[in-house]
Amino acid sequence: MFSKGQIIFLIIFIITFIVVLIFAYRRDLKLHKIHYRGVVWILIAFISFIAFIAAIKFIFMK
């Protein structure tokens, strides 16, 4: 399967990657608030559309 060294490397890599992502997001937070204000509505519309398609599928499969 995996050696002990590979598992340790994986754990350290995942922790480091998550920490770097958090710092990068925090640094760009001001820009995100300026340029991406309406993104939440697009996300809600997209999720609603996928739910609508799934509902149609389940209704017509019966």
C-alpha positions as a Markdown table, in Angstrom:
| # | Residue | x | y | z |
|---|---|---|---|---|
| 1 | Met | 0.0 | 0.0 | 0.0 |
| 2 | Phe | 1.8 | 3.2 | 1.2 |
| 3 | Ser | 4.9 | 3.4 | 3.2 |
| 4 | Lys | 5.1 | 5.3 | 6.5 |
| 5 | Gly | 7.1 | 8.1 | 4.9 |
| 6 | Gln | 4.6 | 8.5 | 2.1 |
| 7 | Ile | 1.8 | 8.9 | 4.5 |
| 8 | Ile | 3.7 | 11.4 | 6.6 |
| 9 | Phe | 4.5 | 13.4 | 3.4 |
| 10 | Leu | 0.8 | 13.3 | 2.4 |
| 11 | Ile | -0.3 | 14.6 | 5.7 |
| 12 | Ile | 2.3 | 17.4 | 5.7 |
| 13 | Phe | 1.5 | 18.3 | 2.1 |
| 14 | Ile | -2.3 | 18.5 | 2.8 |
| 15 | Ile | -1.9 | 20.7 | 5.9 |
| 16 | Thr | 0.6 | 23.0 | 4.1 |
| 17 | Phe | -1.6 | 23.3 | 1.0 |
| 18 | Ile | -4.7 | 24.2 | 3.1 |
| 19 | Val | -2.8 | 26.8 | 5.1 |
| 20 | Val | -1.4 | 28.4 | 1.8 |
| 21 | Leu | -5.0 | 28.5 | 0.4 |
| 22 | Ile | -6.3 | 30.2 | 3.5 |
| 23 | Phe | -3.6 | 32.8 | 3.4 |
| 24 | Ala | -4.0 | 33.5 | -0.3 |
| 25 | Tyr | -7.8 | 33.8 | 0.1 |
| 26 | Arg | -7.4 | 36.2 | 3.0 |
| 27 | Arg | -5.0 | 38.3 | 1.0 |
| 28 | Asp | -7.4 | 38.6 | -1.9 |
| 29 | Leu | -10.5 | 39.1 | 0.2 |
| 30 | Lys | -10.8 | 42.8 | -0.5 |
| 31 | Leu | -10.6 | 42.2 | -4.3 |
| 32 | His | -13.2 | 39.4 | -4.1 |
| 33 | Lys | -15.7 | 41.7 | -2.3 |
| 34 | Ile | -15.2 | 44.4 | -5.0 |
| 35 | His | -15.3 | 42.2 | -8.2 |
| 36 | Tyr | -17.4 | 39.3 | -7.2 |
| 37 | Arg | -20.4 | 40.8 | -5.4 |
| 38 | Gly | -23.2 | 39.0 | -7.3 |
| 39 | Val | -21.6 | 35.6 | -7.5 |
| 40 | Val | -23.9 | 34.2 | -4.7 |
| 41 | Trp | -27.0 | 34.7 | -6.9 |
| 42 | Ile | -25.4 | 32.9 | -9.8 |
| 43 | Leu | -24.5 | 30.0 | -7.5 |
| 44 | Ile | -28.1 | 29.9 | -6.2 |
| 45 | Ala | -29.4 | 29.9 | -9.7 |
| 46 | Phe | -27.0 | 27.2 | -10.8 |
| 47 | Ile | -27.9 | 24.9 | -7.9 |
| 48 | Ser | -31.6 | 25.6 | -8.5 |
| 49 | Phe | -31.3 | 24.6 | -12.1 |
| 50 | Ile | -29.5 | 21.3 | -11.3 |
| 51 | Ala | -32.2 | 20.6 | -8.6 |
| 52 | Phe | -34.9 | 21.3 | -11.2 |
| 53 | Ile | -33.3 | 18.9 | -13.7 |
| 54 | Ala | -33.0 | 16.2 | -11.0 |
| 55 | Ala | -36.6 | 16.7 | -10.0 |
| 56 | Ile | -37.8 | 16.3 | -13.6 |
| 57 | Lys | -35.7 | 13.2 | -13.9 |
| 58 | Phe | -37.3 | 11.6 | -10.8 |
| 59 | Ile | -40.8 | 12.6 | -11.8 |
| 60 | Phe | -40.6 | 11.1 | -15.3 |
| 61 | Met | -38.8 | 7.9 | -14.2 |
| 62 | Lys | -41.8 | 6.7 | -12.3 |
